[in-house]
Amino acid sequence: LDPAHRSLAVAEQEADPTSMLQFTRRLVALRQASPALRLGTAEIDATGQETVLAFTRAYAEETLSCVFELGGRACSLPKPADGHLAFALGAPEIRDDCIALGPFGGAILERPSRSGASARPRR
């Protein structure tokens, strides 16, 4: 095995909570646990920023707001009311009124259900 590829081995990534393998497992687990991500409708959200992809997924009582910065430039976006972080790519900064994303960063925010309760416990 080329030493340059050693860090990509599953055995190495298993032990590293910041590895791509562990990141992918967390993202797959989120999708499996989320009816909105598996079955929900998808609506593109306008951001006014051409390098940001933002969309909302909704199903039954679950609503998720997803934002991703795709251009390699940090940005700030309005935060959906009462959303809490369900998944992070990079280290998004969640403030009272906005989400600050680093270059190539992203966030998935779970929003309260219509009844006012969160669809799932926070992670």
Secondary structure, 3 states (H helix, E strand, C coil): CCHHHHHHCHHHHHCCCCCHHHHHHHHHHHHHHCHHHHHCEEEECCCCCCCEEEEEEEECCEEEEEEEECCCCCEEEECCCCCEEEEEECCCEECCCEEEECCCCEEEEEECCCCCCCCCCCC
